[in-house]
Amino acid sequence: MKTYKHLDQQDRELIILYLNQGKSLRTIAAILKRSHRTIAREISRNKKEDVYFAYIAQRLARTRRLQARRKSRKLDDFGLRGYVIKRIGKGDSPEQIAGRL
């Protein structure tokens, strides 16, 4: 099973360093052990006025991550949460609980 690891500040600093050295996206991806598509998406998603800056990219990524977490969660409803916890305590599987809901 593949696991996904988000790019961090150090990765973004290396991307800009290698871009300034004229390295290709595939070369940068190989160095960082990432897909070349990950690097391409990172640059296109986070560049401002056709220029990629690591600190801006990190700020934008952090903002997007925080906004994504603001979505309501089903178990924020205390009644529903109590029901789920009670059913798990009685040995029901998550699939059984979802089926009953």
C-alpha positions in Angstrom: 0.0 0.0 0.0 1.4 3.4 -1.0 1.4 6.2 1.5 1.2 9.8 0.7 3.6 12.4 2.3 2.9 16.1 1.8 5.7 18.3 0.6 7.3 20.3 3.4 9.2 23.5 3.6 12.5 21.8 2.9 11.2 20.0 -0.2 9.9 23.3 -1.5 13.3 25.0 -0.9 15.0 22.2 -2.8 12.5 22.5 -5.7 13.3 26.2 -6.1 17.0 25.5 -5.7 17.0 22.9 -8.4 14.7 25.0 -10.7 17.2 27.8 -10.5 20.0 25.4 -11.4 18.0 24.5 -14.5 17.2 20.9 -13.6 14.2 19.3 -15.2 11.0 18.3 -13.3 11.8 14.7 -13.7 15.3 15.1 -12.3 14.0 17.1 -9.3 11.3 14.4 -8.8 14.0 11.7 -8.8 16.1 13.5 -6.3 13.1 14.1 -4.0 11.8 10.6 -4.6 8.5 11.9 -5.8 6.5 11.7 -8.9 7.3 14.3 -11.6 3.5 15.1 -11.6 3.7 16.0 -7.9 6.4 18.5 -8.6 4.6 19.9 -11.7 1.3 20.3 -9.6 3.2 21.9 -6.8 4.8 24.5 -9.0 1.6 25.3 -11.0 -0.6 25.4 -7.9 1.7 27.6 -5.9 3.3 30.0 -8.3 2.4 33.7 -8.2 2.8 35.8 -11.4 4.7 32.9 -13.1 7.3 32.7 -10.3 7.6 30.0 -7.7 8.7 30.9 -4.2 9.1 28.3 -1.5 7.8 30.4 1.3 4.7 31.5 -0.6 4.1 27.9 -1.6 4.4 26.8 2.0 2.0 29.5 3.2 -0.6 28.6 0.5 -0.4 24.9 1.3 -0.9 25.6 5.0 -3.9 27.8 4.2 -5.5 25.2 2.0 -4.9 22.5 4.6 -6.5 24.5 7.3 -9.5 25.4 5.1 -10.0 21.7 4.2 -10.3 20.8 7.9 -13.1 23.3 8.4 -15.6 21.0 6.7 -18.3 19.7 9.1 -17.8 16.2 10.3 -20.6 13.8 10.8 -19.6 12.9 14.4 -19.7 16.6 15.4 -23.4 15.8 16.2 -23.3 14.7 19.8 -26.4 12.5 19.5 -25.0 10.7 16.5 -21.5 10.4 18.2 -23.1 8.9 21.3 -25.0 6.4 19.3 -21.9 5.3 17.4 -19.8 5.0 20.5 -22.6 3.0 22.2 -22.9 0.6 19.3 -19.1 0.1 19.0 -19.1 -0.6 22.7 -21.6 -3.4 22.1 -19.4 -4.9 19.5 -21.0 -3.7 16.2 -18.7 -3.0 13.3 -18.6 0.4 11.6 -20.4 -1.2 8.6 -23.2 -2.5 10.8 -23.6 0.9 12.4 -23.6 2.7 9.0 -26.2 0.2 7.7 -28.5 0.9 10.6 -28.2 4.7 10.2 
